[in-house]
Amino acid sequence: MKTSMNTGNVSPATAITLRVVIAVAGGYAASTAISLLFAAMNEMSDRQEVAFIRMVFFLVYTVYIIWIFAINDLQKVLVTGLATNAVAWALVWSGVFS
């Protein structure tokens, strides 16, 4: 089964490179922000908190990477990645959960 991927005016190799960069850099940033939000919402001992933050980071990072590669349109990938990070970091900086 062949699936089509809407890459716009860029070559398929460039599209994959952009997806990898967005997935790695954007996923790391979003995972960090979401982990910070979860840590601020929970009161645990230091040891439990570190383990919890690592678990949340790993899960969010994995889901983010799969999500970025599951989207067929390259423009949607960019908008989705930026919007996710913008919302997550806005919540962190606003101090809503602290």
mmCIF file as gemmi writes it, N, C-alpha and C atoms, coordinates in Angstrom:
data_model
loop_
_atom_site.group_PDB
_atom_site.id
_atom_site.type_symbol
_atom_site.label_atom_id
_atom_site.label_alt_id
_atom_site.label_comp_id
_atom_site.label_asym_id
_atom_site.label_entity_id
_atom_site.label_seq_id
_atom_site.pdbx_PDB_ins_code
_atom_site.Cartn_x
_atom_site.Cartn_y
_atom_site.Cartn_z
_atom_site.occupancy
_atom_site.B_iso_or_equiv
_atom_site.pdbx_formal_charge
_atom_site.auth_seq_id
_atom_site.auth_asym_id
_atom_site.pdbx_PDB_model_num
ATOM 1 N N . MET Axp A 1 ? 0.845 -1.174 0 1 0 ? 1 A 1
ATOM 2 C CA . MET Axp A 1 ? 0 0 0 1 0 ? 1 A 1
ATOM 3 C C . MET Axp A 1 ? 0.886 1.23 0 1 0 ? 1 A 1
ATOM 4 N N . LYS Axp A 2 ? 0.644 2.085 -0.935 1 0 ? 2 A 1
ATOM 5 C CA . LYS Axp A 2 ? 1.442 3.299 -1.059 1 0 ? 2 A 1
ATOM 6 C C . LYS Axp A 2 ? 0.653 4.476 -0.502 1 0 ? 2 A 1
ATOM 7 N N . THR Axp A 3 ? 1.303 5.242 0.363 1 0 ? 3 A 1
ATOM 8 C CA . THR Axp A 3 ? 0.655 6.432 0.905 1 0 ? 3 A 1
ATOM 9 C C . THR Axp A 3 ? 1.311 7.657 0.314 1 0 ? 3 A 1
ATOM 10 N N . SER Axp A 4 ? 0.539 8.686 0.107 1 0 ? 4 A 1
ATOM 11 C CA . SER Axp A 4 ? 1.101 9.917 -0.444 1 0 ? 4 A 1
ATOM 12 C C . SER Axp A 4 ? 1.367 10.899 0.691 1 0 ? 4 A 1
ATOM 13 N N . MET Axp A 5 ? 2.448 11.634 0.534 1 0 ? 5 A 1
ATOM 14 C CA . MET Axp A 5 ? 2.825 12.616 1.533 1 0 ? 5 A 1
ATOM 15 C C . MET Axp A 5 ? 2.895 13.978 0.852 1 0 ? 5 A 1
ATOM 16 N N . ASN Axp A 6 ? 2.137 14.937 1.334 1 0 ? 6 A 1
ATOM 17 C CA . ASN Axp A 6 ? 2.116 16.27 0.768 1 0 ? 6 A 1
ATOM 18 C C . ASN Axp A 6 ? 3.315 17.041 1.3 1 0 ? 6 A 1
ATOM 19 N N . THR Axp A 7 ? 4.327 17.246 0.448 1 0 ? 7 A 1
ATOM 20 C CA . THR Axp A 7 ? 5.536 17.941 0.873 1 0 ? 7 A 1
ATOM 21 C C . THR Axp A 7 ? 5.625 19.35 0.312 1 0 ? 7 A 1
ATOM 22 N N . GLY Axp A 8 ? 4.633 19.783 -0.417 1 0 ? 8 A 1
ATOM 23 C CA . GLY Axp A 8 ? 4.672 21.138 -0.974 1 0 ? 8 A 1
ATOM 24 C C . GLY Axp A 8 ? 5.7 21.229 -2.075 1 0 ? 8 A 1
ATOM 25 N N . ASN Axp A 9 ? 6.541 22.254 -2.019 1 0 ? 9 A 1
ATOM 26 C CA . ASN Axp A 9 ? 7.535 22.488 -3.059 1 0 ? 9 A 1
ATOM 27 C C . ASN Axp A 9 ? 8.921 21.996 -2.687 1 0 ? 9 A 1
ATOM 28 N N . VAL Axp A 10 ? 9.054 21.192 -1.679 1 0 ? 10 A 1
ATOM 29 C CA . VAL Axp A 10 ? 10.364 20.695 -1.269 1 0 ? 10 A 1
ATOM 30 C C . VAL Axp A 10 ? 10.51 19.231 -1.678 1 0 ? 10 A 1
ATOM 31 N N . SER Axp A 11 ? 11.747 18.811 -1.834 1 0 ? 11 A 1
ATOM 32 C CA . SER Axp A 11 ? 12.012 17.421 -2.212 1 0 ? 11 A 1
ATOM 33 C C . SER Axp A 11 ? 11.672 16.496 -1.041 1 0 ? 11 A 1
ATOM 34 N N . PRO Axp A 12 ? 11.43 15.234 -1.321 1 0 ? 12 A 1
ATOM 35 C CA . PRO Axp A 12 ? 11.135 14.283 -0.24 1 0 ? 12 A 1
ATOM 36 C C . PRO Axp A 12 ? 12.268 14.173 0.783 1 0 ? 12 A 1
ATOM 37 N N . ALA Axp A 13 ? 13.512 14.271 0.323 1 0 ? 13 A 1
ATOM 38 C CA . ALA Axp A 13 ? 14.641 14.196 1.259 1 0 ? 13 A 1
ATOM 39 C C . ALA Axp A 13 ? 14.645 15.397 2.202 1 0 ? 13 A 1
ATOM 40 N N . THR Axp A 14 ? 14.353 16.571 1.68 1 0 ? 14 A 1
ATOM 41 C CA . THR Axp A 14 ? 14.281 17.773 2.508 1 0 ? 14 A 1
ATOM 42 C C . THR Axp A 14 ? 13.113 17.676 3.482 1 0 ? 14 A 1
ATOM 43 N N . ALA Axp A 15 ? 11.996 17.134 3.017 1 0 ? 15 A 1
ATOM 44 C CA . ALA Axp A 15 ? 10.82 16.982 3.879 1 0 ? 15 A 1
ATOM 45 C C . ALA Axp A 15 ? 11.12 16.061 5.053 1 0 ? 15 A 1
ATOM 46 N N . ILE Axp A 16 ? 11.809 14.961 4.797 1 0 ? 16 A 1
ATOM 47 C CA . ILE Axp A 16 ? 12.163 14.032 5.877 1 0 ? 16 A 1
ATOM 48 C C . ILE Axp A 16 ? 13.142 14.687 6.841 1 0 ? 16 A 1
ATOM 49 N N . THR Axp A 17 ? 14.118 15.431 6.295 1 0 ? 17 A 1
ATOM 50 C CA . THR Axp A 17 ? 15.083 16.129 7.152 1 0 ? 17 A 1
ATOM 51 C C . THR Axp A 17 ? 14.378 17.139 8.044 1 0 ? 17 A 1
ATOM 52 N N . LEU Axp A 18 ? 13.435 17.885 7.484 1 0 ? 18 A 1
ATOM 53 C CA . LEU Axp A 18 ? 12.68 18.849 8.279 1 0 ? 18 A 1
ATOM 54 C C . LEU Axp A 18 ? 11.858 18.151 9.356 1 0 ? 18 A 1
ATOM 55 N N . ARG Axp A 19 ? 11.25 17.022 9.028 1 0 ? 19 A 1
ATOM 56 C CA . ARG Axp A 19 ? 10.475 16.276 10.022 1 0 ? 19 A 1
ATOM 57 C C . ARG Axp A 19 ? 11.361 15.784 11.162 1 0 ? 19 A 1
ATOM 58 N N . VAL Axp A 20 ? 12.557 15.307 10.819 1 0 ? 20 A 1
ATOM 59 C CA . VAL Axp A 20 ? 13.472 14.831 11.857 1 0 ? 20 A 1
ATOM 60 C C . VAL Axp A 20 ? 13.88 15.977 12.776 1 0 ? 20 A 1
ATOM 61 N N . VAL Axp A 21 ? 14.197 17.127 12.202 1 0 ? 21 A 1
ATOM 62 C CA . VAL Axp A 21 ? 14.596 18.284 13.01 1 0 ? 21 A 1
ATOM 63 C C . VAL Axp A 21 ? 13.439 18.743 13.895 1 0 ? 21 A 1
ATOM 64 N N . ILE Axp A 22 ? 12.241 18.821 13.321 1 0 ? 22 A 1
ATOM 65 C CA . ILE Axp A 22 ? 11.073 19.238 14.1 1 0 ? 22 A 1
ATOM 66 C C . ILE Axp A 22 ? 10.778 18.217 15.199 1 0 ? 22 A 1
ATOM 67 N N . ALA Axp A 23 ? 10.877 16.937 14.866 1 0 ? 23 A 1
ATOM 68 C CA . ALA Axp A 23 ? 10.583 15.895 15.854 1 0 ? 23 A 1
ATOM 69 C C . ALA Axp A 23 ? 11.597 15.898 16.989 1 0 ? 23 A 1
ATOM 70 N N . VAL Axp A 24 ? 12.883 16.015 16.664 1 0 ? 24 A 1
ATOM 71 C CA . VAL Axp A 24 ? 13.915 15.948 17.701 1 0 ? 24 A 1
ATOM 72 C C . VAL Axp A 24 ? 13.94 17.233 18.535 1 0 ? 24 A 1
ATOM 73 N N . ALA Axp A 25 ? 14.059 18.373 17.888 1 0 ? 25 A 1
ATOM 74 C CA . ALA Axp A 25 ? 14.156 19.641 18.627 1 0 ? 25 A 1
ATOM 75 C C . ALA Axp A 25 ? 12.819 20.026 19.265 1 0 ? 25 A 1
ATOM 76 N N . GLY Axp A 26 ? 11.758 19.962 18.496 1 0 ? 26 A 1
ATOM 77 C CA . GLY Axp A 26 ? 10.447 20.318 19.022 1 0 ? 26 A 1
ATOM 78 C C . GLY Axp A 26 ? 9.964 19.342 20.075 1 0 ? 26 A 1
ATOM 79 N N . GLY Axp A 27 ? 10.247 18.066 19.869 1 0 ? 27 A 1
ATOM 80 C CA . GLY Axp A 27 ? 9.868 17.056 20.846 1 0 ? 27 A 1
ATOM 81 C C . GLY Axp A 27 ? 10.597 17.229 22.16 1 0 ? 27 A 1
ATOM 82 N N . TYR Axp A 28 ? 11.879 17.561 22.071 1 0 ? 28 A 1
ATOM 83 C CA . TYR Axp A 28 ? 12.658 17.789 23.295 1 0 ? 28 A 1
ATOM 84 C C . TYR Axp A 28 ? 12.111 18.984 24.066 1 0 ? 28 A 1
ATOM 85 N N . ALA Axp A 29 ? 11.835 20.07 23.348 1 0 ? 29 A 1
ATOM 86 C CA . ALA Axp A 29 ? 11.322 21.274 24.011 1 0 ? 29 A 1
ATOM 87 C C . ALA Axp A 29 ? 9.935 21.034 24.608 1 0 ? 29 A 1
ATOM 88 N N . ALA Axp A 30 ? 9.055 20.41 23.852 1 0 ? 30 A 1
ATOM 89 C CA . ALA Axp A 30 ? 7.701 20.148 24.358 1 0 ? 30 A 1
ATOM 90 C C . ALA Axp A 30 ? 7.73 19.178 25.534 1 0 ? 30 A 1
ATOM 91 N N . SER Axp A 31 ? 8.578 18.166 25.448 1 0 ? 31 A 1
ATOM 92 C CA . SER Axp A 31 ? 8.685 17.197 26.549 1 0 ? 31 A 1
ATOM 93 C C . SER Axp A 31 ? 9.193 17.853 27.818 1 0 ? 31 A 1
ATOM 94 N N . THR Axp A 32 ? 10.147 18.751 27.667 1 0 ? 32 A 1
ATOM 95 C CA . THR Axp A 32 ? 10.666 19.47 28.826 1 0 ? 32 A 1
ATOM 96 C C . THR Axp A 32 ? 9.58 20.318 29.476 1 0 ? 32 A 1
ATOM 97 N N . ALA Axp A 33 ? 8.839 21.07 28.654 1 0 ? 33 A 1
ATOM 98 C CA . ALA Axp A 33 ? 7.792 21.935 29.189 1 0 ? 33 A 1
ATOM 99 C C . ALA Axp A 33 ? 6.693 21.129 29.871 1 0 ? 33 A 1
ATOM 100 N N . ILE Axp A 34 ? 6.253 20.061 29.235 1 0 ? 34 A 1
ATOM 101 C CA . ILE Axp A 34 ? 5.175 19.255 29.812 1 0 ? 34 A 1
ATOM 102 C C . ILE Axp A 34 ? 5.645 18.55 31.076 1 0 ? 34 A 1
ATOM 103 N N . SER Axp A 35 ? 6.898 18.106 31.104 1 0 ? 35 A 1
ATOM 104 C CA . SER Axp A 35 ? 7.448 17.497 32.324 1 0 ? 35 A 1
ATOM 105 C C . SER Axp A 35 ? 7.487 18.501 33.471 1 0 ? 35 A 1
ATOM 106 N N . LEU Axp A 36 ? 7.862 19.724 33.168 1 0 ? 36 A 1
ATOM 107 C CA . LEU Axp A 36 ? 7.869 20.778 34.195 1 0 ? 36 A 1
ATOM 108 C C . LEU Axp A 36 ? 6.463 21.046 34.72 1 0 ? 36 A 1
ATOM 109 N N . LEU Axp A 37 ? 5.476 21.024 33.829 1 0 ? 37 A 1
ATOM 110 C CA . LEU Axp A 37 ? 4.092 21.235 34.254 1 0 ? 37 A 1
ATOM 111 C C . LEU Axp A 37 ? 3.617 20.109 35.177 1 0 ? 37 A 1
ATOM 112 N N . PHE Axp A 38 ? 3.912 18.873 34.807 1 0 ? 38 A 1
ATOM 113 C CA . PHE Axp A 38 ? 3.529 17.751 35.655 1 0 ? 38 A 1
ATOM 114 C C . PHE Axp A 38 ? 4.245 17.791 36.998 1 0 ? 38 A 1
ATOM 115 N N . ALA Axp A 39 ? 5.511 18.186 36.987 1 0 ? 39 A 1
ATOM 116 C CA . ALA Axp A 39 ? 6.267 18.27 38.245 1 0 ? 39 A 1
ATOM 117 C C . ALA Axp A 39 ? 5.687 19.35 39.155 1 0 ? 39 A 1
ATOM 118 N N . ALA Axp A 40 ? 5.246 20.453 38.576 1 0 ? 40 A 1
ATOM 119 C CA . ALA Axp A 40 ? 4.68 21.535 39.38 1 0 ? 40 A 1
ATOM 120 C C . ALA Axp A 40 ? 3.326 21.155 39.966 1 0 ? 40 A 1
ATOM 121 N N . MET Axp A 41 ? 2.606 20.268 39.298 1 0 ? 41 A 1
ATOM 122 C CA . MET Axp A 41 ? 1.278 19.882 39.782 1 0 ? 41 A 1
ATOM 123 C C . MET Axp A 41 ? 1.333 18.84 40.898 1 0 ? 41 A 1
ATOM 124 N N . ASN Axp A 42 ? 2.423 18.107 41.006 1 0 ? 42 A 1
ATOM 125 C CA . ASN Axp A 42 ? 2.5 17.012 41.973 1 0 ? 42 A 1
ATOM 126 C C . ASN Axp A 42 ? 3.489 17.328 43.082 1 0 ? 42 A 1
ATOM 127 N N . GLU Axp A 43 ? 3.115 16.948 44.295 1 0 ? 43 A 1
ATOM 128 C CA . GLU Axp A 43 ? 4.03 17.102 45.42 1 0 ? 43 A 1
ATOM 129 C C . GLU Axp A 43 ? 4.544 15.723 45.798 1 0 ? 43 A 1
ATOM 130 N N . MET Axp A 44 ? 5.825 15.504 45.546 1 0 ? 44 A 1
ATOM 131 C CA . MET Axp A 44 ? 6.448 14.212 45.833 1 0 ? 44 A 1
ATOM 132 C C . MET Axp A 44 ? 7.809 14.454 46.463 1 0 ? 44 A 1
ATOM 133 N N . SER Axp A 45 ? 8.394 13.379 46.951 1 0 ? 45 A 1
ATOM 134 C CA . SER Axp A 45 ? 9.763 13.482 47.441 1 0 ? 45 A 1
ATOM 135 C C . SER Axp A 45 ? 10.687 13.679 46.241 1 0 ? 45 A 1
ATOM 136 N N . ASP Axp A 46 ? 11.899 14.115 46.514 1 0 ? 46 A 1
ATOM 137 C CA . ASP Axp A 46 ? 12.834 14.405 45.424 1 0 ? 46 A 1
ATOM 138 C C . ASP Axp A 46 ? 13.086 13.192 44.541 1 0 ? 46 A 1
ATOM 139 N N . ARG Axp A 47 ? 13.261 12.059 45.155 1 0 ? 47 A 1
ATOM 140 C CA . ARG Axp A 47 ? 13.563 10.844 44.395 1 0 ? 47 A 1
ATOM 141 C C . ARG Axp A 47 ? 12.371 10.434 43.526 1 0 ? 47 A 1
ATOM 142 N N . GLN Axp A 48 ? 11.175 10.491 44.074 1 0 ? 48 A 1
ATOM 143 C CA . GLN Axp A 48 ? 9.979 10.147 43.31 1 0 ? 48 A 1
ATOM 144 C C . GLN Axp A 48 ? 9.757 11.155 42.179 1 0 ? 48 A 1
ATOM 145 N N . GLU Axp A 49 ? 10.025 12.414 42.471 1 0 ? 49 A 1
ATOM 146 C CA . GLU Axp A 49 ? 9.803 13.447 41.47 1 0 ? 49 A 1
ATOM 147 C C . GLU Axp A 49 ? 10.727 13.278 40.273 1 0 ? 49 A 1
ATOM 148 N N . VAL Axp A 50 ? 11.989 12.948 40.516 1 0 ? 50 A 1
ATOM 149 C CA . VAL Axp A 50 ? 12.936 12.746 39.423 1 0 ? 50 A 1
ATOM 150 C C . VAL Axp A 50 ? 12.499 11.574 38.548 1 0 ? 50 A 1
ATOM 151 N N . ALA Axp A 51 ? 12.103 10.483 39.162 1 0 ? 51 A 1
ATOM 152 C CA . ALA Axp A 51 ? 11.651 9.318 38.399 1 0 ? 51 A 1
ATOM 153 C C . ALA Axp A 51 ? 10.39 9.642 37.606 1 0 ? 51 A 1
ATOM 154 N N . PHE Axp A 52 ? 9.481 10.37 38.219 1 0 ? 52 A 1
ATOM 155 C CA . PHE Axp A 52 ? 8.236 10.744 37.552 1 0 ? 52 A 1
ATOM 156 C C . PHE Axp A 52 ? 8.502 11.663 36.361 1 0 ? 52 A 1
ATOM 157 N N . ILE Axp A 53 ? 9.367 12.645 36.546 1 0 ? 53 A 1
ATOM 158 C CA . ILE Axp A 53 ? 9.681 13.575 35.461 1 0 ? 53 A 1
ATOM 159 C C . ILE Axp A 53 ? 10.342 12.846 34.302 1 0 ? 53 A 1
ATOM 160 N N . ARG Axp A 54 ? 11.251 11.925 34.603 1 0 ? 54 A 1
ATOM 161 C CA . ARG Axp A 54 ? 11.891 11.154 33.531 1 0 ? 54 A 1
ATOM 162 C C . ARG Axp A 54 ? 10.877 10.322 32.76 1 0 ? 54 A 1
ATOM 163 N N . MET Axp A 55 ? 9.935 9.706 33.467 1 0 ? 55 A 1
ATOM 164 C CA . MET Axp A 55 ? 8.92 8.889 32.825 1 0 ? 55 A 1
ATOM 165 C C . MET Axp A 55 ? 8.023 9.747 31.924 1 0 ? 55 A 1
ATOM 166 N N . VAL Axp A 56 ? 7.568 10.881 32.442 1 0 ? 56 A 1
ATOM 167 C CA . VAL Axp A 56 ? 6.712 11.771 31.659 1 0 ? 56 A 1
ATOM 168 C C . VAL Axp A 56 ? 7.469 12.282 30.436 1 0 ? 56 A 1
ATOM 169 N N . PHE Axp A 57 ? 8.723 12.675 30.629 1 0 ? 57 A 1
ATOM 170 C CA . PHE Axp A 57 ? 9.535 13.175 29.516 1 0 ? 57 A 1
ATOM 171 C C . PHE Axp A 57 ? 9.636 12.124 28.421 1 0 ? 57 A 1
ATOM 172 N N . PHE Axp A 58 ? 9.969 10.897 28.789 1 0 ? 58 A 1
ATOM 173 C CA . PHE Axp A 58 ? 10.132 9.826 27.806 1 0 ? 58 A 1
ATOM 174 C C . PHE Axp A 58 ? 8.828 9.555 27.063 1 0 ? 58 A 1
ATOM 175 N N . LEU Axp A 59 ? 7.725 9.486 27.779 1 0 ? 59 A 1
ATOM 176 C CA . LEU Axp A 59 ? 6.434 9.207 27.146 1 0 ? 59 A 1
ATOM 177 C C . LEU Axp A 59 ? 6.019 10.325 26.2 1 0 ? 59 A 1
ATOM 178 N N . VAL Axp A 60 ? 6.152 11.567 26.635 1 0 ? 60 A 1
ATOM 179 C CA . VAL Axp A 60 ? 5.76 12.699 25.789 1 0 ? 60 A 1
ATOM 180 C C . VAL Axp A 60 ? 6.654 12.775 24.556 1 0 ? 60 A 1
ATOM 181 N N . TYR Axp A 61 ? 7.957 12.574 24.738 1 0 ? 61 A 1
ATOM 182 C CA . TYR Axp A 61 ? 8.901 12.632 23.624 1 0 ? 61 A 1
ATOM 183 C C . TYR Axp A 61 ? 8.59 11.552 22.584 1 0 ? 61 A 1
ATOM 184 N N . THR Axp A 62 ? 8.284 10.352 23.048 1 0 ? 62 A 1
ATOM 185 C CA . THR Axp A 62 ? 7.962 9.257 22.137 1 0 ? 62 A 1
ATOM 186 C C . THR Axp A 62 ? 6.678 9.543 21.36 1 0 ? 62 A 1
ATOM 187 N N . VAL Axp A 63 ? 5.652 9.976 22.052 1 0 ? 63 A 1
ATOM 188 C CA . VAL Axp A 63 ? 4.379 10.286 21.396 1 0 ? 63 A 1
ATOM 189 C C . VAL Axp A 63 ? 4.539 11.445 20.416 1 0 ? 63 A 1
ATOM 190 N N . TYR Axp A 64 ? 5.312 12.456 20.772 1 0 ? 64 A 1
ATOM 191 C CA . TYR Axp A 64 ? 5.52 13.606 19.909 1 0 ? 64 A 1
ATOM 192 C C . TYR Axp A 64 ? 6.187 13.184 18.596 1 0 ? 64 A 1
ATOM 193 N N . ILE Axp A 65 ? 7.215 12.355 18.686 1 0 ? 65 A 1
ATOM 194 C CA . ILE Axp A 65 ? 7.924 11.921 17.476 1 0 ? 65 A 1
ATOM 195 C C . ILE Axp A 65 ? 7.004 11.103 16.58 1 0 ? 65 A 1
ATOM 196 N N . ILE Axp A 66 ? 6.253 10.18 17.159 1 0 ? 66 A 1
ATOM 197 C CA . ILE Axp A 66 ? 5.316 9.385 16.36 1 0 ? 66 A 1
ATOM 198 C C . ILE Axp A 66 ? 4.267 10.29 15.724 1 0 ? 66 A 1
ATOM 199 N N . TRP Axp A 67 ? 3.778 11.252 16.49 1 0 ? 67 A 1
ATOM 200 C CA . TRP Axp A 67 ? 2.75 12.178 16.017 1 0 ? 67 A 1
ATOM 201 C C . TRP Axp A 67 ? 3.253 13.002 14.837 1 0 ? 67 A 1
ATOM 202 N N . ILE Axp A 68 ? 4.477 13.508 14.903 1 0 ? 68 A 1
ATOM 203 C CA . ILE Axp A 68 ? 5.035 14.331 13.835 1 0 ? 68 A 1
ATOM 204 C C . ILE Axp A 68 ? 5.17 13.527 12.541 1 0 ? 68 A 1
ATOM 205 N N . PHE Axp A 69 ? 5.577 12.277 12.654 1 0 ? 69 A 1
ATOM 206 C CA . PHE Axp A 69 ? 5.728 11.463 11.45 1 0 ? 69 A 1
ATOM 207 C C . PHE Axp A 69 ? 4.409 10.886 10.95 1 0 ? 69 A 1
ATOM 208 N N . ALA Axp A 70 ? 3.362 10.939 11.737 1 0 ? 70 A 1
ATOM 209 C CA . ALA Axp A 70 ? 2.061 10.433 11.307 1 0 ? 70 A 1
ATOM 210 C C . ALA Axp A 70 ? 1.283 11.451 10.476 1 0 ? 70 A 1
ATOM 211 N N . ILE Axp A 71 ? 1.626 12.709 10.585 1 0 ? 71 A 1
ATOM 212 C CA . ILE Axp A 71 ? 0.93 13.754 9.837 1 0 ? 71 A 1
ATOM 213 C C . ILE Axp A 71 ? 1.457 13.774 8.404 1 0 ? 71 A 1
ATOM 214 N N . ASN Axp A 72 ? 0.553 13.797 7.417 1 0 ? 72 A 1
ATOM 215 C CA . ASN Axp A 72 ? 0.953 13.714 6.009 1 0 ? 72 A 1
ATOM 216 C C . ASN Axp A 72 ? 1.385 15.041 5.407 1 0 ? 72 A 1
ATOM 217 N N . ASP Axp A 73 ? 0.897 16.15 5.9 1 0 ? 73 A 1
ATOM 218 C CA . ASP Axp A 73 ? 1.178 17.459 5.311 1 0 ? 73 A 1
ATOM 219 C C . ASP Axp A 73 ? 2.307 18.147 6.068 1 0 ? 73 A 1
ATOM 220 N N . LEU Axp A 74 ? 3.335 18.572 5.344 1 0 ? 74 A 1
ATOM 221 C CA . LEU Axp A 74 ? 4.499 19.186 5.974 1 0 ? 74 A 1
ATOM 222 C C . LEU Axp A 74 ? 4.148 20.514 6.661 1 0 ? 74 A 1
ATOM 223 N N . GLN Axp A 75 ? 3.243 21.271 6.096 1 0 ? 75 A 1
ATOM 224 C CA . GLN Axp A 75 ? 2.829 22.526 6.733 1 0 ? 75 A 1
ATOM 225 C C . GLN Axp A 75 ? 2.098 22.253 8.047 1 0 ? 75 A 1
ATOM 226 N N . LYS Axp A 76 ? 1.279 21.236 8.086 1 0 ? 76 A 1
ATOM 227 C CA . LYS Axp A 76 ? 0.59 20.864 9.327 1 0 ? 76 A 1
ATOM 228 C C . LYS Axp A 76 ? 1.587 20.409 10.383 1 0 ? 76 A 1
ATOM 229 N N . VAL Axp A 77 ? 2.646 19.735 9.95 1 0 ? 77 A 1
ATOM 230 C CA . VAL Axp A 77 ? 3.688 19.311 10.881 1 0 ? 77 A 1
ATOM 231 C C . VAL Axp A 77 ? 4.316 20.526 11.547 1 0 ? 77 A 1
ATOM 232 N N . LEU Axp A 78 ? 4.665 21.521 10.758 1 0 ? 78 A 1
ATOM 233 C CA . LEU Axp A 78 ? 5.291 22.729 11.291 1 0 ? 78 A 1
ATOM 234 C C . LEU Axp A 78 ? 4.351 23.482 12.223 1 0 ? 78 A 1
ATOM 235 N N . VAL Axp A 79 ? 3.119 23.667 11.803 1 0 ? 79 A 1
ATOM 236 C CA . VAL Axp A 79 ? 2.145 24.393 12.625 1 0 ? 79 A 1
ATOM 237 C C . VAL Axp A 79 ? 1.856 23.63 13.918 1 0 ? 79 A 1
ATOM 238 N N . THR Axp A 80 ? 1.685 22.323 13.819 1 0 ? 80 A 1
ATOM 239 C CA . THR Axp A 80 ? 1.403 21.502 14.997 1 0 ? 80 A 1
ATOM 240 C C . THR Axp A 80 ? 2.562 21.538 15.982 1 0 ? 80 A 1
ATOM 241 N N . GLY Axp A 81 ? 3.776 21.398 15.478 1 0 ? 81 A 1
ATOM 242 C CA . GLY Axp A 81 ? 4.953 21.436 16.346 1 0 ? 81 A 1
ATOM 243 C C . GLY Axp A 81 ? 5.114 22.767 17.048 1 0 ? 81 A 1
ATOM 244 N N . LEU Axp A 82 ? 4.948 23.849 16.298 1 0 ? 82 A 1
ATOM 245 C CA . LEU Axp A 82 ? 5.076 25.177 16.905 1 0 ? 82 A 1
ATOM 246 C C . LEU Axp A 82 ? 3.95 25.465 17.889 1 0 ? 82 A 1
ATOM 247 N N . ALA Axp A 83 ? 2.732 25.074 17.543 1 0 ? 83 A 1
ATOM 248 C CA . ALA Axp A 83 ? 1.59 25.332 18.431 1 0 ? 83 A 1
ATOM 249 C C . ALA Axp A 83 ? 1.711 24.545 19.736 1 0 ? 83 A 1
ATOM 250 N N . THR Axp A 84 ? 2.129 23.307 19.643 1 0 ? 84 A 1
ATOM 251 C CA . THR Axp A 84 ? 2.301 22.495 20.855 1 0 ? 84 A 1
ATOM 252 C C . THR Axp A 84 ? 3.318 23.117 21.792 1 0 ? 84 A 1
ATOM 253 N N . ASN Axp A 85 ? 4.45 23.523 21.24 1 0 ? 85 A 1
ATOM 254 C CA . ASN Axp A 85 ? 5.489 24.141 22.059 1 0 ? 85 A 1
ATOM 255 C C . ASN Axp A 85 ? 5.052 25.493 22.599 1 0 ? 85 A 1
ATOM 256 N N . ALA Axp A 86 ? 4.353 26.262 21.788 1 0 ? 86 A 1
ATOM 257 C CA . ALA Axp A 86 ? 3.907 27.582 22.241 1 0 ? 86 A 1
ATOM 258 C C . ALA Axp A 86 ? 2.954 27.467 23.426 1 0 ? 86 A 1
ATOM 259 N N . VAL Axp A 87 ? 1.999 26.548 23.339 1 0 ? 87 A 1
ATOM 260 C CA . VAL Axp A 87 ? 1.034 26.381 24.428 1 0 ? 87 A 1
ATOM 261 C C . VAL Axp A 87 ? 1.724 25.841 25.685 1 0 ? 87 A 1
ATOM 262 N N . ALA Axp A 88 ? 2.564 24.835 25.511 1 0 ? 88 A 1
ATOM 263 C CA . ALA Axp A 88 ? 3.232 24.236 26.674 1 0 ? 88 A 1
ATOM 264 C C . ALA Axp A 88 ? 4.128 25.249 27.38 1 0 ? 88 A 1
ATOM 265 N N . TRP Axp A 89 ? 4.93 25.97 26.621 1 0 ? 89 A 1
ATOM 266 C CA . TRP Axp A 89 ? 5.846 26.935 27.257 1 0 ? 89 A 1
ATOM 267 C C . TRP Axp A 89 ? 5.11 28.162 27.795 1 0 ? 89 A 1
ATOM 268 N N . ALA Axp A 90 ? 4.001 28.538 27.164 1 0 ? 90 A 1
ATOM 269 C CA . ALA Axp A 90 ? 3.205 29.637 27.713 1 0 ? 90 A 1
ATOM 270 C C . ALA Axp A 90 ? 2.644 29.264 29.088 1 0 ? 90 A 1
ATOM 271 N N . LEU Axp A 91 ? 2.212 28.018 29.244 1 0 ? 91 A 1
ATOM 272 C CA . LEU Axp A 91 ? 1.711 27.563 30.539 1 0 ? 91 A 1
ATOM 273 C C . LEU Axp A 91 ? 2.836 27.52 31.574 1 0 ? 91 A 1
ATOM 274 N N . VAL Axp A 92 ? 4.027 27.098 31.163 1 0 ? 92 A 1
ATOM 275 C CA . VAL Axp A 92 ? 5.165 27.053 32.093 1 0 ? 92 A 1
ATOM 276 C C . VAL Axp A 92 ? 5.524 28.461 32.54 1 0 ? 92 A 1
ATOM 277 N N . TRP Axp A 93 ? 5.672 29.365 31.582 1 0 ? 93 A 1
ATOM 278 C CA . TRP Axp A 93 ? 6.096 30.739 31.913 1 0 ? 93 A 1
ATOM 279 C C . TRP Axp A 93 ? 5.039 31.527 32.67 1 0 ? 93 A 1
ATOM 280 N N . SER Axp A 94 ? 3.772 31.196 32.441 1 0 ? 94 A 1
ATOM 281 C CA . SER Axp A 94 ? 2.718 31.93 33.131 1 0 ? 94 A 1
ATOM 282 C C . SER Axp A 94 ? 2.63 31.533 34.607 1 0 ? 94 A 1
ATOM 283 N N . GLY Axp A 95 ? 3.159 30.38 34.934 1 0 ? 95 A 1
ATOM 284 C CA . GLY Axp A 95 ? 3.141 29.938 36.327 1 0 ? 95 A 1
ATOM 285 C C . GLY Axp A 95 ? 1.78 29.457 36.779 1 0 ? 95 A 1
ATOM 286 N N . VAL Axp A 96 ? 0.984 28.975 35.872 1 0 ? 96 A 1
ATOM 287 C CA . VAL Axp A 96 ? -0.373 28.531 36.183 1 0 ? 96 A 1
ATOM 288 C C . VAL Axp A 96 ? -0.37 27.417 37.218 1 0 ? 96 A 1
ATOM 289 N N . PHE Axp A 97 ? 0.564 26.481 37.104 1 0 ? 97 A 1
ATOM 290 C CA . PHE Axp A 97 ? 0.556 25.319 37.975 1 0 ? 97 A 1
ATOM 291 C C . PHE Axp A 97 ? 1.555 25.403 39.132 1 0 ? 97 A 1
ATOM 292 N N . SER Axp A 98 ? 2.16 26.546 39.331 1 0 ? 98 A 1
ATOM 293 C CA . SER Axp A 98 ? 3.157 26.618 40.416 1 0 ? 98 A 1
ATOM 294 C C . SER Axp A 98 ? 2.565 27.152 41.698 1 0 ? 98 A 1
